[in-house]
């Protein structure tokens, strides 16, 4: 069992020794009213994934998720994914010298721990920003039925789209990682790249309710400027639109989208959290409502 410490009421951290990552990582929990570890009650669980060059604490620091989680009566899990782990099982060592299996940690080790020791239920939803938006949709596609809903805010959702591999390689290099150790060279490892691209996994997503959002790169009046916010959003948004179009052709029955002014920055992601919150909570609590 991982040791738990409370930073404040209803905000806790776990230091987890992970075999998949070969390291100790810190997971943050936002706990609902009356929550206790190993309770006879299990709470619906929302996994919120952070973006690149960031960490789990960003959700608490940049949004009102702490208040929302408590009011909604859901357990929120904020896991780490490395500066550029990209929610995938690596093929070679990262900058820490081990070969991390982030996907195995997030979809096997961590849920098993949360549900065994920390009163999480098997009714799960997943959402994320930027790199985490990719992770949310990729996990939903590769593990159908694991999540009752998934949401992406400014995610890179078509990684093999023209030009995206080159920029992804540049970004990984800028934070000290090598893309060849993640998925390998694009053309030599086409199968690996496609197997990790939500666009090519779209058929597996048609049974999962989705919320997909992205901005057009226009800063909304009153939002503070951020480095690269407009350029990055203009780079990622076409990948979200491409996936939406493919899902529409497949007849996805439960997809919601949000496009319009916005950049690759937290004020926009807070607004998308506002817009998608009822969607996520209704998916998480539907069974409880039906049974009550």
N, C-alpha and C positions, 0 to 999 in steps of 0.2 A: 504494500500500500504506500502511495506517495504521501509525504508529510504535507499538511495543509497549514497555511498561515494566513491570517486575515490582515489586509492592509487597512481596511476600514470596514464598517458594517456592510455586509453583503458584497464585498469585493475581496476575493481570496486568490492566493497563488499556490501552485503545486510545483515542486521540483521533481521531475519525472526522469528516471533512468530508462532510456529507450534502446532496445536492441536494434531496432530498425535504423536508428541514427548513430548508434555507437557513441552516445554522449548523453549528458544530463541537460534537459531543457526545462524552461519554466513556462507553465500554462496558467493563464488567468481565468478565474471563474467569477461570473456575476450571478449571485444566488437570489432566488425569489424568497418571498415571505415564508416563514416556517420551515425553510430548508435546513436539513441536517444531513451529514454523510451517513450512508448506510441506513437510510430511512426505509420504512415499509412502503412509503409512497415514492413513486418515480415521476419526475417532472419532465415535460417535453423540452427538448434541447435544441438550441440554435447554435450552430458553429459559425463564427464570424472570422473570416480570413483576411489577413493584412496584405498590403501591397509590397512591392519591392523596396529594398533599402529602408525597411521599417520594422516594427515589431508589434506584438499583441497589444501592448499598452496604448497604441495609437487610437484604437476605437474608443477607449475611455477618455483619452485626452482631447480628441477632436470632435466627438459627437456626444449626444445625450443618451447613449445606450445604457448607461448605468441606471438612470431613472426609468427608462422604458422597460428594461428587463424586469425590474422589481415590480412595476405596475402591472405588467402583463402576466406575471406568474410563470415565467419560463426560466430555465437554466441556460445561461449563455456561456459558451466555451470559446476562449480566445487563445488559439494555439500559435506557437511560433512556426515559421517556415523558412528561416534563414534570410539573409539579405537578398538572395537571389535563388532560393531553392526551387522555385517555380512549381511547387506542388507535384513533384514527380519523383520517381525512383531513379537516381543517378546511375550512370554506367561506369563512372570513375570517380576519383576523390575530388572533393571540393576544396576550398581554400583552408579548411580546418584539418585537412589531411585524412578524412574518412570518407567513405562512399555512402551518403545518406539516402535512405529510402523514405522520402517524405510522404509519399502516397501511402505506403504501408503503415507508417506511424499514424497518419490522420484518419485512415478508414478502417484500420484494424486495431492497433495497439491502444490508441487514445479512446475510441468509443467503448472498447471492452473495459478499460479502466474506469471511465466515467460512469458506466452503467453498473459496474460491480461494486465500486467503492464510494461513488459520489452522487448517488440518487438520480442519475439521468435515466430517461426512458429510451426505448428504441424508436420513439417517434421523433425524428430528427429533421431539421431544415438546415440549409447551408447558404451563406451569402458572403460576398467579398468585394473588395475594391481593387481595381487595377490587376496586378498579378494575382491577387486573391479572387477577383471576379473570374479570371481564367480557372483558378483552382476549383471554385464552386461548381462551375458548369462542367468542367472535365470530370470531376468526381461523380457528379450526378449521371453523366453519360457512361462512365466506365463501371459504375456500380448501380445499375437500375434497381429501384425499390429501396435503396438505402435511405434516401431523403424524400420527404413528402413534398418538398419545394426547394427551389434553388433560385438565387438572385445574383446578378452580376451588375456592378456599377463600374463602367469604363474598363471592362475586361478585354484582353487580347484573345478573341474567340475564333480566330482563323489564323493559326500560327504558320501555315504553309502558304498563305496568300502572298502574292508577289511583293518582294521587298521586305517582308516582315522578318525573315530569318536573318538578314544582314543586320538589321537594327537590333534584333534580339542578341546577336553575337556581340555587337558593339557595347550594348548595355551590360551584358554579363562580364565582358572584359573590363569595363569601367569600375566594377565593384570587385574585381579580383578573381573572377571565375572564368572557366573555359567551357565553351559550349560543347566541344567535343567530349567533355566528361559528363555532360548532361544527356544529350540525345545523339551525339556524334555528328559528323558532317551531313549536311542536309541531303545531298544527292546520293551519297553512299549509303545512307540509312533512311531511305524514303519510308520504309514500312514503320520504323520507330516513330518518325515524325508524324505520319498520318494517324498512328495509333494513339497519339497524344494531342490531336487537333480536334477541338469540339465540332468544327464544321464537318469533318468527315465522320464524326460519331453521332450526327444529328438523329439518325433513326432510333438510336437508343434513348433519346431524350423525349420522345413523343408521349411517354407515359408519366412524365414528371412536370408538374406545374412550374412555369418559369416566369421570372421578371427580369427583362434585359433592358439596360439603359446605357445611354452614352450621350455626350454633348457634341455640339458642332464646333467647339473651340472658341466660341465667343464668351468673353468674360461678362458675367452679369453685374450690372451696376451695384456698387457697394461691396463686392467681393474683393478682398485684398489680392494683389498679384502674387504669383508663385513661379519659381523657375521652371520653364519648359511646359507650363500647364496647357497652353494653347496648342503648341506643336504636338505634344504627346497625345492629346485628345484627338486631334485631326488624324493622327497615325492609327489610333486604336479603333475609332468609331466605325470606319468601313468594315472592320472585321465583325463587329456586332451586327451591323446591318446585313452583312452577307449571311451570317447564321440565321438571322430572323427570316430572311427570304427563303432560305432552304427549309426551315421549319414550316413556313407557310405553305410551301409546295407539298410538304409531307402531311399537311393537314393537322398540325399540332392543335389539340383541342383546348389547352389551358395555358396560353401564353399571353403575358402582358408586356408591353414595351413602353419606353419613355425616351423620346428623342427631342432635342431642342437646344436652346442656348445652354452653354455650360462648358467647363474646362476640366482638366485633370487635377482636381483639387478638392480639399475637404469640404468647403462650403457647399459645393455641388453634390458631393456624396451624402452630406447631411440631408439635403433636400430629397435625394432619392431614397434615403432611409425613411424619411417621413412618408413618401408616396407608397413605398412598398411594405411598410410595417404591418398594416392590416392584412395584406396578402400573406405575409409570413406567419403572423399569429393565427390567422384563421386556419391555415394549413396545419399548424402545430396542435391546435386545440380542437380540431373537428371531431376527433374520436371521443374526447372527453365530453364535448357538448352532446354528441349522440347518445352517450352512455348515461348522462346525468338525467 
